[in-house]
Amino acid sequence: MADQSYREQIDAKRILQIRSITRELPQACSDFLRSIAVTTGSFTRLAYAIDLRTFFHFLQSERVAFSDKHLTIWSDEDLSRVSQSDLTAYIEYLTYYFKSDDESDGQPGKALVNHDLAIKRKLCSIRSFYDYLFKNHRVPSNVTLLVPLPKIHEKPILRLNRDEMIRMLNQAETGEGMTDGQKRYQKLTAKRDYAMLSLFLGTGIRVSECVGINLSDINMEENAFLVTRKGGNQVVLYFPAEVATALGEYIEERTKIDTLPGHEDALFLSLQKRRITQRAVQNLVKKYAMTAAPLKPKISPHKLRSTFATNLYNATGDIYLVADVFGHSSVDTTRKHYADMTDARRRMAAEYVRLPGTDADNGDSPDLNFANQPDKPVT
């Protein structure tokens, strides 16, 4: 494992998790996951495996018709017995259920609540599974298509404003506003935390990309670094001068640390002198956000990514640039998630348009006789 890259190590762990999960499920689940191995990453397949486990454990524990046969010996005929009624019951089950001992990380009886987005994702996993079975003539029909997916209502994207960004960075650098206990740790990690938050806000990288960065991936002369994207592709990204300063100060401190074996090249380290974990970074961001943005308690590394995207789009107006920097294959993905209109731009729209014949119309407003104006594409 020591000779593997961080990405390879993570993939290996996920593959072992997938194999462990599928050993307790019908053989068809393993067949399905193998069929998508070439087109999906290990993270996606692990998510599918977990969703399939939840579904089949529901069938065996909650539906009498499926309780008398161990999952590992289910045949394709057994799978074809799943009905629309079973799937409807599964949706209701997902709104509140308990994980069994072996699924709850040592917390038996852990209650789980799923909302519409999580329920939709779990149903999509089951749909994909049955679509595979149907296309390979293993079941007579895809019964999952009879159950509508939950309608997802879009929510405003949470992000930091300029003042909140300043407070977060200042807190990471000085410890201002933190408790005495927090300050003791903050003094030990100040340069690391400041550099990490600067990197998030200055480049918009994902948390998985951040923890995977190595010292050898950074070129301080070019203000550039190599990042491995979700699909495994590697790209070079660039960071502004402010991020370069923060990184330079941290790297000077980092190179003096004797790490544990296998973590010598990791950029960001934990206090245990090993590569920092995604969970630790998520907790770190949440800790600083609680003081810097108290009215936005759900700030996460991904919300810092949204903050960068919005700032970049507002500064350039170039949605294609944002999509390229973020590694999105479709600009529609970028537009949907990051480039929504800001409140200021909505106010601007109201100021530009005046109805003819009103007191507000002083002659400077645009002509609203649309029949006399050429058609223009709406973007």
C-alpha positions as a Markdown table, in Angstrom:
| # | Residue | x | y | z |
|---|---|---|---|---|
| 1 | Met | 0.0 | 0.0 | 0.0 |
| 2 | Ala | 2.9 | 2.4 | 0.7 |
| 3 | Asp | 3.9 | 2.3 | -2.9 |
| 4 | Gln | 0.5 | 3.3 | -4.1 |
| 5 | Ser | -0.7 | 6.8 | -4.7 |
| 6 | Tyr | -3.4 | 8.3 | -2.4 |
| 7 | Arg | -6.0 | 7.8 | -5.1 |
| 8 | Glu | -5.0 | 4.2 | -5.6 |
| 9 | Gln | -5.2 | 3.5 | -1.9 |
| 10 | Ile | -8.7 | 5.0 | -1.7 |
| 11 | Asp | -9.8 | 3.0 | -4.7 |
| 12 | Ala | -8.4 | -0.2 | -3.2 |
| 13 | Lys | -10.3 | 0.4 | 0.1 |
| 14 | Arg | -13.5 | 1.1 | -1.7 |
| 15 | Ile | -13.2 | -2.1 | -3.9 |
| 16 | Leu | -12.7 | -4.2 | -0.7 |
| 17 | Gln | -15.8 | -2.5 | 0.8 |
| 18 | Ile | -17.8 | -3.3 | -2.3 |
| 19 | Arg | -16.7 | -7.0 | -2.2 |
| 20 | Ser | -17.6 | -7.2 | 1.5 |
| 21 | Ile | -21.1 | -5.8 | 0.9 |
| 22 | Thr | -21.9 | -7.9 | -2.1 |
| 23 | Arg | -21.0 | -11.1 | -0.4 |
| 24 | Glu | -24.2 | -10.8 | 1.6 |
| 25 | Leu | -26.4 | -9.9 | -1.4 |
| 26 | Pro | -27.8 | -11.9 | -4.4 |
| 27 | Gln | -25.3 | -12.8 | -7.0 |
| 28 | Ala | -27.0 | -10.5 | -9.5 |
| 29 | Cys | -25.7 | -7.5 | -7.5 |
| 30 | Ser | -22.1 | -8.5 | -8.0 |
| 31 | Asp | -22.9 | -9.0 | -11.7 |
| 32 | Phe | -24.4 | -5.6 | -12.0 |
| 33 | Leu | -21.5 | -3.8 | -10.3 |
| 34 | Arg | -19.0 | -5.6 | -12.5 |
| 35 | Ser | -20.9 | -4.6 | -15.6 |
| 36 | Ile | -20.4 | -0.9 | -14.7 |
| 37 | Ala | -16.8 | -1.1 | -13.5 |
| 38 | Val | -15.4 | 0.3 | -16.7 |
| 39 | Thr | -17.7 | 3.3 | -16.9 |
| 40 | Thr | -17.9 | 4.3 | -13.2 |
| 41 | Gly | -15.5 | 5.1 | -10.4 |
| 42 | Ser | -15.1 | 3.1 | -7.2 |
| 43 | Phe | -17.0 | 5.8 | -5.2 |
| 44 | Thr | -20.1 | 5.5 | -7.5 |
| 45 | Arg | -20.0 | 1.7 | -7.3 |
| 46 | Leu | -19.7 | 1.8 | -3.5 |
| 47 | Ala | -22.8 | 4.1 | -3.3 |
| 48 | Tyr | -24.7 | 1.6 | -5.5 |
| 49 | Ala | -23.6 | -1.3 | -3.3 |
| 50 | Ile | -24.7 | 0.4 | -0.1 |
| 51 | Asp | -28.1 | 1.4 | -1.7 |
| 52 | Leu | -28.6 | -2.2 | -2.9 |
| 53 | Arg | -27.8 | -3.5 | 0.6 |
| 54 | Thr | -30.4 | -1.2 | 2.2 |
| 55 | Phe | -33.0 | -2.3 | -0.3 |
| 56 | Phe | -32.5 | -6.0 | 0.1 |
| 57 | His | -32.3 | -5.8 | 3.8 |
| 58 | Phe | -35.6 | -4.0 | 3.7 |
| 59 | Leu | -37.2 | -6.7 | 1.6 |
| 60 | Gln | -36.0 | -9.5 | 3.9 |
| 61 | Ser | -36.9 | -7.8 | 7.2 |
| 62 | Glu | -40.0 | -5.8 | 6.3 |
| 63 | Arg | -41.8 | -7.9 | 3.5 |
| 64 | Val | -43.1 | -11.3 | 4.6 |
| 65 | Ala | -42.9 | -12.7 | 1.0 |
| 66 | Phe | -39.1 | -12.3 | 1.0 |
| 67 | Ser | -38.3 | -13.3 | 4.6 |
| 68 | Asp | -37.8 | -17.0 | 4.2 |
| 69 | Lys | -34.8 | -17.2 | 2.0 |
| 70 | His | -31.2 | -16.0 | 2.6 |
| 71 | Leu | -30.2 | -13.1 | 0.3 |
| 72 | Thr | -27.1 | -14.9 | -1.1 |
| 73 | Ile | -29.2 | -17.6 | -2.7 |
| 74 | Trp | -31.8 | -15.4 | -4.4 |
| 75 | Ser | -32.3 | -16.3 | -8.0 |
| 76 | Asp | -33.3 | -14.0 | -10.9 |
| 77 | Glu | -36.8 | -15.4 | -10.4 |
| 78 | Asp | -36.8 | -14.1 | -6.8 |
| 79 | Leu | -35.8 | -10.7 | -8.0 |
| 80 | Ser | -38.6 | -10.6 | -10.5 |
| 81 | Arg | -41.1 | -11.1 | -7.7 |
| 82 | Val | -40.5 | -7.5 | -6.4 |
| 83 | Ser | -43.7 | -5.6 | -7.0 |
| 84 | Gln | -44.7 | -2.0 | -7.3 |
| 85 | Ser | -46.3 | -2.3 | -3.8 |
| 86 | Asp | -42.9 | -3.4 | -2.4 |
| 87 | Leu | -41.2 | -0.4 | -3.9 |
| 88 | Thr | -43.8 | 2.0 | -2.6 |
| 89 | Ala | -43.4 | 0.5 | 0.9 |
| 90 | Tyr | -39.6 | 0.9 | 0.5 |
| 91 | Ile | -40.0 | 4.7 | -0.2 |
| 92 | Glu | -42.0 | 5.0 | 3.1 |
| 93 | Tyr | -39.4 | 2.9 | 4.9 |
| 94 | Leu | -36.6 | 5.2 | 3.8 |
| 95 | Thr | -38.2 | 8.2 | 5.6 |
| 96 | Tyr | -37.2 | 6.7 | 8.9 |
| 97 | Tyr | -35.4 | 3.4 | 9.6 |
| 98 | Phe | -32.7 | 1.8 | 11.7 |
| 99 | Lys | -29.4 | 0.4 | 10.6 |
| 100 | Ser | -28.5 | -3.1 | 11.8 |
| 101 | Asp | -25.4 | -3.5 | 13.9 |
| 102 | Asp | -23.0 | -4.4 | 11.1 |
| 103 | Glu | -24.0 | -1.3 | 9.1 |
| 104 | Ser | -23.8 | 1.4 | 11.7 |
| 105 | Asp | -20.1 | 1.8 | 12.5 |
| 106 | Gly | -20.4 | 0.3 | 16.0 |
| 107 | Gln | -23.7 | 2.2 | 16.8 |
| 108 | Pro | -26.4 | -0.5 | 17.0 |
| 109 | Gly | -29.9 | 0.7 | 16.3 |
| 110 | Lys | -28.8 | 4.0 | 14.7 |
| 111 | Ala | -31.8 | 5.8 | 13.3 |
| 112 | Leu | -31.6 | 7.2 | 9.7 |
| 113 | Val | -33.9 | 9.8 | 8.1 |
| 114 | Asn | -33.9 | 10.4 | 4.3 |
| 115 | His | -35.4 | 13.3 | 2.6 |
| 116 | Asp | -36.6 | 13.6 | -1.0 |
| 117 | Leu | -33.1 | 14.0 | -2.6 |
| 118 | Ala | -31.7 | 11.0 | -0.7 |
| 119 | Ile | -34.8 | 8.9 | -1.5 |
| 120 | Lys | -34.6 | 9.8 | -5.1 |
| 121 | Arg | -30.9 | 8.7 | -5.3 |
| 122 | Lys | -31.6 | 5.4 | -3.6 |
| 123 | Leu | -34.5 | 4.7 | -6.0 |
| 124 | Cys | -32.3 | 5.6 | -9.0 |
| 125 | Ser | -29.8 | 3.0 | -7.8 |
| 126 | Ile | -32.5 | 0.3 | -7.7 |
| 127 | Arg | -33.8 | 1.5 | -11.2 |
| 128 | Ser | -30.3 | 1.1 | -12.6 |
| 129 | Phe | -30.0 | -2.4 | -11.1 |
| 130 | Tyr | -33.3 | -3.5 | -12.6 |
| 131 | Asp | -32.6 | -1.8 | -15.9 |
| 132 | Tyr | -29.4 | -4.0 | -16.1 |
| 133 | Leu | -31.5 | -7.1 | -15.2 |
| 134 | Phe | -34.1 | -6.3 | -17.8 |
| 135 | Lys | -31.7 | -5.5 | -20.6 |
| 136 | Asn | -29.9 | -8.8 | -20.0 |
| 137 | His | -33.1 | -10.7 | -20.1 |
| 138 | Arg | -32.9 | -11.8 | -16.4 |
| 139 | Val | -36.3 | -10.3 | -15.4 |
| 140 | Pro | -39.4 | -9.9 | -17.6 |
| 141 | Ser | -39.8 | -6.2 | -16.9 |
| 142 | Asn | -38.3 | -3.2 | -15.0 |
| 143 | Val | -40.9 | -2.8 | -12.3 |
| 144 | Thr | -39.1 | 0.2 | -10.8 |
| 145 | Leu | -40.4 | 2.3 | -13.7 |
| 146 | Leu | -43.9 | 2.1 | -12.3 |
| 147 | Val | -42.9 | 4.1 | -9.2 |
| 148 | Pro | -42.4 | 7.8 | -9.8 |
| 149 | Leu | -39.3 | 9.5 | -8.4 |
| 150 | Pro | -39.8 | 12.2 | -5.7 |
| 151 | Lys | -40.0 | 15.7 | -7.1 |
| 152 | Ile | -37.0 | 17.7 | -5.9 |
| 153 | His | -37.6 | 21.4 | -5.1 |
| 154 | Glu | -34.5 | 23.5 | -5.8 |
| 155 | Lys | -33.1 | 25.3 | -2.8 |
| 156 | Pro | -31.0 | 28.4 | -2.9 |
| 157 | Ile | -27.3 | 27.6 | -2.9 |
| 158 | Leu | -25.5 | 28.4 | 0.3 |
| 159 | Arg | -22.3 | 30.4 | 0.0 |
| 160 | Leu | -20.2 | 32.9 | 1.9 |
| 161 | Asn | -20.3 | 36.6 | 1.2 |
| 162 | Arg | -17.2 | 38.7 | 1.2 |
| 163 | Asp | -17.3 | 39.7 | 4.9 |
| 164 | Glu | -17.9 | 36.1 | 6.0 |
| 165 | Met | -14.9 | 35.0 | 3.9 |
| 166 | Ile | -12.7 | 37.6 | 5.5 |
| 167 | Arg | -13.8 | 36.6 | 9.0 |
| 168 | Met | -13.2 | 32.9 | 8.3 |
| 169 | Leu | -9.7 | 33.4 | 7.0 |
| 170 | Asn | -8.9 | 35.8 | 9.8 |
| 171 | Gln | -10.1 | 33.3 | 12.4 |
| 172 | Ala | -8.0 | 30.6 | 10.9 |
| 173 | Glu | -5.0 | 32.8 | 11.0 |
| 174 | Thr | -5.4 | 34.4 | 14.5 |
| 175 | Gly | -7.9 | 32.3 | 16.4 |
| 176 | Glu | -10.1 | 35.4 | 17.0 |
| 177 | Gly | -13.5 | 34.5 | 18.5 |
| 178 | Met | -12.5 | 30.9 | 19.4 |
| 179 | Thr | -12.7 | 29.4 | 22.9 |
| 180 | Asp | -9.5 | 28.9 | 24.9 |
| 181 | Gly | -9.6 | 25.1 | 24.1 |
| 182 | Gln | -10.0 | 25.7 | 20.4 |
| 183 | Lys | -7.2 | 28.3 | 20.4 |
| 184 | Arg | -4.7 | 25.7 | 21.8 |
| 185 | Tyr | -5.3 | 23.5 | 18.8 |
| 186 | Gln | -5.5 | 26.5 | 16.4 |
| 187 | Lys | -2.0 | 27.6 | 17.3 |
| 188 | Leu | -0.7 | 24.2 | 16.2 |
| 189 | Thr | -2.6 | 24.2 | 12.9 |
| 190 | Ala | -3.0 | 27.9 | 12.0 |
| 191 | Lys | -0.8 | 27.9 | 8.9 |
| 192 | Arg | -2.2 | 24.7 | 7.7 |
| 193 | Asp | -5.8 | 25.8 | 8.2 |
| 194 | Tyr | -5.3 | 29.2 | 6.7 |
| 195 | Ala | -3.6 | 27.7 | 3.6 |
| 196 | Met | -6.3 | 25.1 | 3.2 |
| 197 | Leu | -9.2 | 27.5 | 3.4 |
| 198 | Ser | -7.4 | 29.9 | 1.1 |
| 199 | Leu | -7.0 | 27.0 | -1.4 |
| 200 | Phe | -10.7 | 26.2 | -1.2 |
| 201 | Leu | -11.8 | 29.8 | -1.7 |
| 202 | Gly | -9.2 | 30.6 | -4.3 |
| 203 | Thr | -9.5 | 27.5 | -6.6 |
| 204 | Gly | -12.8 | 25.8 | -5.8 |
| 205 | Ile | -11.4 | 22.3 | -5.5 |
| 206 | Arg | -13.3 | 19.5 | -4.0 |
| 207 | Val | -12.5 | 18.1 | -0.5 |
| 208 | Ser | -11.4 | 14.8 | -2.0 |
| 209 | Glu | -9.0 | 16.7 | -4.3 |
| 210 | Cys | -7.7 | 18.8 | -1.5 |
| 211 | Val | -6.7 | 15.9 | 0.8 |
| 212 | Gly | -5.1 | 14.1 | -2.2 |
| 213 | Ile | -2.6 | 16.8 | -3.0 |
| 214 | Asn | 1.0 | 15.9 | -2.6 |
| 215 | Leu | 4.0 | 18.2 | -2.1 |
| 216 | Ser | 5.3 | 17.0 | -5.4 |
| 217 | Asp | 2.1 | 18.2 | -7.1 |
| 218 | Ile | 2.8 | 21.9 | -6.4 |
| 219 | Asn | 4.8 | 24.3 | -8.5 |
| 220 | Met | 5.3 | 27.5 | -6.5 |
| 221 | Glu | 7.1 | 29.2 | -9.4 |
| 222 | Glu | 4.1 | 28.8 | -11.7 |
| 223 | Asn | 1.5 | 29.2 | -8.9 |
| 224 | Ala | 0.1 | 25.9 | -10.1 |
| 225 | Phe | -0.7 | 22.4 | -8.8 |
| 226 | Leu | -1.8 | 19.0 | -10.2 |
| 227 | Val | -5.2 | 17.8 | -9.0 |
| 228 | Thr | -6.8 | 14.4 | -9.6 |
| 229 | Arg | -10.5 | 14.8 | -10.5 |
| 230 | Lys | -13.4 | 12.5 | -9.5 |
| 231 | Gly | -13.1 | 10.4 | -12.5 |
| 232 | Gly | -9.3 | 9.9 | -12.1 |
| 233 | Asn | -8.3 | 12.5 | -14.7 |
| 234 | Gln | -5.5 | 14.8 | -13.7 |
| 235 | Val | -5.5 | 18.6 | -14.6 |
| 236 | Val | -3.3 | 21.5 | -13.7 |
| 237 | Leu | -5.0 | 24.3 | -11.8 |
| 238 | Tyr | -3.6 | 27.8 | -10.9 |
| 239 | Phe | -4.0 | 29.8 | -7.7 |
| 240 | Pro | -3.8 | 33.5 | -7.1 |
| 241 | Ala | -1.0 | 35.3 | -5.3 |
| 242 | Glu | -2.8 | 35.4 | -1.9 |
| 243 | Val | -3.1 | 31.6 | -2.0 |
| 244 | Ala | 0.5 | 31.3 | -3.1 |
| 245 | Thr | 1.6 | 33.3 | 0.0 |
| 246 | Ala | -0.5 | 31.1 | 2.4 |
| 247 | Leu | 0.7 | 27.9 | 0.8 |
| 248 | Gly | 4.3 | 29.0 | 0.8 |
| 249 | Glu | 4.3 | 29.8 | 4.5 |
| 250 | Tyr | 2.6 | 26.5 | 5.3 |
| 251 | Ile | 4.9 | 24.4 | 3.1 |
| 252 | Glu | 7.9 | 25.9 | 4.9 |
| 253 | Glu | 6.5 | 24.6 | 8.1 |
| 254 | Arg | 5.3 | 21.3 | 6.6 |
| 255 | Thr | 8.7 | 20.3 | 5.2 |
| 256 | Lys | 10.1 | 20.3 | 8.8 |
| 257 | Ile | 7.6 | 17.6 | 10.0 |
| 258 | Asp | 8.6 | 14.0 | 10.2 |
| 259 | Thr | 5.6 | 12.1 | 9.0 |
| 260 | Leu | 4.5 | 8.6 | 9.5 |
| 261 | Pro | 5.6 | 6.1 | 6.9 |
| 262 | Gly | 3.6 | 6.3 | 3.7 |
| 263 | His | 2.6 | 9.9 | 4.3 |
| 264 | Glu | 5.9 | 11.6 | 3.4 |
| 265 | Asp | 4.6 | 13.4 | 0.3 |
| 266 | Ala | 1.1 | 14.4 | 1.6 |
| 267 | Leu | 0.6 | 18.1 | 1.6 |
| 268 | Phe | -1.9 | 18.6 | 4.4 |
| 269 | Leu | -1.3 | 16.6 | 7.6 |
| 270 | Ser | -3.3 | 15.9 | 10.7 |
| 271 | Leu | -1.8 | 16.4 | 14.2 |
| 272 | Gln | -1.0 | 12.6 | 14.0 |
| 273 | Lys | 1.5 | 13.4 | 11.2 |
| 274 | Arg | -0.5 | 11.5 | 8.6 |
| 275 | Arg | -2.5 | 12.6 | 5.6 |
| 276 | Ile | -5.5 | 14.5 | 6.8 |
| 277 | Thr | -8.9 | 12.8 | 6.1 |
| 278 | Gln | -11.9 | 14.2 | 4.4 |
| 279 | Arg | -14.0 | 14.0 | 7.6 |
| 280 | Ala | -11.3 | 16.1 | 9.4 |
| 281 | Val | -11.4 | 18.8 | 6.7 |
| 282 | Gln | -15.2 | 18.9 | 6.8 |
| 283 | Asn | -15.1 | 19.3 | 10.6 |
| 284 | Leu | -12.4 | 22.0 | 10.3 |
| 285 | Val | -14.5 | 24.1 | 7.8 |
| 286 | Lys | -17.6 | 23.7 | 10.0 |
| 287 | Lys | -15.7 | 24.8 | 13.1 |
| 288 | Tyr | -14.6 | 28.1 | 11.5 |
| 289 | Ala | -17.9 | 28.7 | 9.8 |
| 290 | Met | -19.8 | 28.5 | 13.1 |
| 291 | Thr | -18.2 | 31.8 | 14.2 |
| 292 | Ala | -17.5 | 33.4 | 10.8 |
| 293 | Ala | -21.1 | 32.8 | 9.5 |
| 294 | Pro | -23.3 | 31.9 | 12.4 |
| 295 | Leu | -26.5 | 32.2 | 10.3 |
| 296 | Lys | -25.2 | 29.6 | 7.9 |
| 297 | Pro | -24.6 | 26.5 | 10.0 |
| 298 | Lys | -24.3 | 24.1 | 7.1 |
| 299 | Ile | -21.2 | 25.5 | 5.5 |
| 300 | Ser | -19.0 | 22.7 | 4.2 |
| 301 | Pro | -16.0 | 22.4 | 1.8 |
| 302 | His | -18.5 | 22.1 | -1.0 |
| 303 | Lys | -20.1 | 25.4 | 0.0 |
| 304 | Leu | -16.7 | 27.0 | -0.2 |
| 305 | Arg | -16.5 | 25.6 | -3.8 |
| 306 | Ser | -19.9 | 27.2 | -4.5 |
| 307 | Thr | -18.5 | 30.5 | -3.1 |
| 308 | Phe | -15.6 | 30.4 | -5.5 |
| 309 | Ala | -17.7 | 29.5 | -8.4 |
| 310 | Thr | -20.1 | 32.4 | -7.8 |
| 311 | Asn | -17.3 | 34.8 | -7.3 |
| 312 | Leu | -15.6 | 33.7 | -10.5 |
| 313 | Tyr | -18.8 | 33.9 | -12.5 |
| 314 | Asn | -19.8 | 37.3 | -11.2 |
| 315 | Ala | -16.3 | 38.6 | -12.0 |
| 316 | Thr | -16.1 | 37.2 | -15.5 |
| 317 | Gly | -19.6 | 36.4 | -16.6 |
| 318 | Asp | -18.0 | 33.4 | -18.4 |
| 319 | Ile | -20.0 | 30.2 | -17.6 |
| 320 | Tyr | -17.7 | 28.2 | -19.8 |
| 321 | Leu | -14.6 | 29.3 | -17.9 |
| 322 | Val | -16.3 | 28.2 | -14.6 |
| 323 | Ala | -17.2 | 24.8 | -16.1 |
| 324 | Asp | -13.7 | 24.3 | -17.4 |
| 325 | Val | -12.1 | 25.1 | -14.0 |
| 326 | Phe | -14.6 | 22.9 | -12.2 |
| 327 | Gly | -14.1 | 20.0 | -14.5 |
| 328 | His | -17.8 | 19.8 | -15.6 |
| 329 | Ser | -18.4 | 17.9 | -18.8 |
| 330 | Ser | -21.6 | 19.9 | -19.4 |
| 331 | Val | -22.0 | 23.7 | -18.9 |
| 332 | Asp | -25.6 | 22.9 | -17.9 |
| 333 | Thr | -24.3 | 21.3 | -14.7 |
| 334 | Thr | -22.4 | 24.5 | -13.9 |
| 335 | Arg | -25.3 | 26.8 | -14.7 |
| 336 | Lys | -27.7 | 24.8 | -12.6 |
| 337 | His | -25.6 | 24.6 | -9.5 |
| 338 | Tyr | -23.5 | 27.7 | -9.4 |
| 339 | Ala | -24.4 | 30.4 | -11.8 |
| 340 | Asp | -27.8 | 31.5 | -10.5 |
| 341 | Met | -28.7 | 35.1 | -10.5 |
| 342 | Thr | -27.8 | 37.1 | -7.4 |
| 343 | Asp | -30.1 | 39.3 | -5.5 |
| 344 | Ala | -28.2 | 42.3 | -6.8 |
| 345 | Arg | -28.8 | 41.3 | -10.4 |
| 346 | Arg | -32.5 | 40.8 | -9.7 |
| 347 | Arg | -32.7 | 44.3 | -8.3 |
| 348 | Met | -30.8 | 45.5 | -11.4 |
| 349 | Ala | -33.5 | 44.0 | -13.6 |
| 350 | Ala | -36.2 | 45.9 | -11.8 |
| 351 | Glu | -34.3 | 49.2 | -12.2 |
| 352 | Tyr | -33.8 | 48.8 | -15.9 |
| 353 | Val | -37.4 | 48.2 | -17.0 |
| 354 | Arg | -40.0 | 50.9 | -16.8 |
| 355 | Leu | -43.6 | 50.6 | -18.1 |
| 356 | Pro | -44.5 | 53.3 | -20.6 |
| 357 | Gly | -46.9 | 56.0 | -19.5 |
| 358 | Thr | -46.0 | 55.8 | -15.8 |
| 359 | Asp | -44.4 | 58.5 | -13.6 |
| 360 | Ala | -41.3 | 56.3 | -13.3 |
| 361 | Asp | -40.8 | 56.5 | -17.1 |
| 362 | Asn | -38.6 | 59.5 | -17.7 |
| 363 | Gly | -37.9 | 58.6 | -21.3 |
| 364 | Asp | -34.6 | 56.8 | -20.5 |
| 365 | Ser | -36.1 | 53.3 | -20.1 |
| 366 | Pro | -36.1 | 50.8 | -22.9 |
| 367 | Asp | -39.0 | 50.7 | -25.4 |
| 368 | Leu | -41.3 | 47.9 | -24.3 |
| 369 | Asn | -43.1 | 47.7 | -27.6 |
| 370 | Phe | -41.7 | 44.2 | -28.2 |
| 371 | Ala | -43.5 | 43.9 | -31.5 |
| 372 | Asn | -41.2 | 46.5 | -33.0 |
| 373 | Gln | -38.0 | 45.0 | -31.7 |
| 374 | Pro | -36.0 | 42.1 | -33.3 |
| 375 | Asp | -36.0 | 38.8 | -31.6 |
| 376 | Lys | -32.9 | 38.1 | -29.5 |
| 377 | Pro | -31.9 | 34.7 | -28.0 |
| 378 | Val | -32.4 | 34.3 | -24.3 |
| 379 | Thr | -29.4 | 33.0 | -22.5 |
